Amino acid sequence: MLNAFPVNVQTVKVDFGPQQTVFYPRVTGMQNQDLEKMINRTITHQTEQLIHQQTGNLPSPVEEMMGAYEIKNNQRRVLSLSLSNYTYHYHAAHGMTYIKSLTFDLKEGKLCTLKDLFKTGSDYVERLSAMIRTQIQRRNIQLLNGPVRIRPDQDCYIADKSLVIYFQLYEITPYAFGFPMFPISVYDIQDIIDENGPLGRMAINK
């Protein structure tokens, strides 16, 4: 099971106009067609949400839009990916980018949020927040406000044997810093992760 073949991923391209192109992934060839449809519906919906976040209820026209994706993990029956959307509006000081990630447990056939990766009742919020605060201090990251504490549904993805927690532009740092990303080894949180979930599978050395 741990060495299960990765799912097949194809790229879908949608053009909305000059300099307005969005690329997003579509999984294909899965034996479980219902699961394949659920994954693709979820990806498409998140892609549409990012577009709406960039264009909805904004008075200035879009000059440029680029949507892209990255497959972060496609092994051990865990598919984790990130979708990004950069949009520049007419006369804006600069463009704006948003990133959202999706992690699918292919064994259980479900979409996982951050809390789903940990044992029920574990204080993963405080544990991860403390580890991130340590990284912030070590990396000398400039913050906009006080000490960082993650949300229970904080943005994250799985990349091999790491859980990566990240924040949006302006969420905790100035725009110029980019996206603050904090990789956390699964072995540093092995006591609180769900052993039967995606992170548990990543932690097994096989």
ABEGO torsion letter per residue (X at the ends): XAABBBBBBBBBBBBAEBGBBBBBBBBBGBABAAAAAAAAAAAAAAAAAAAAAAABGBABBBABBBBBBBBABBBGGBBBBBBBBBBBBBGBABBBBBBBBBBBBAAAGBBBBAAAABBBGBBAAAAAAAAAAAAAAAAGBBBABBBBBBBAABBBBBBEABBBBBBBBGAABBAAAEBBBBBBBAAAAAAABBAABAAAAAABBX
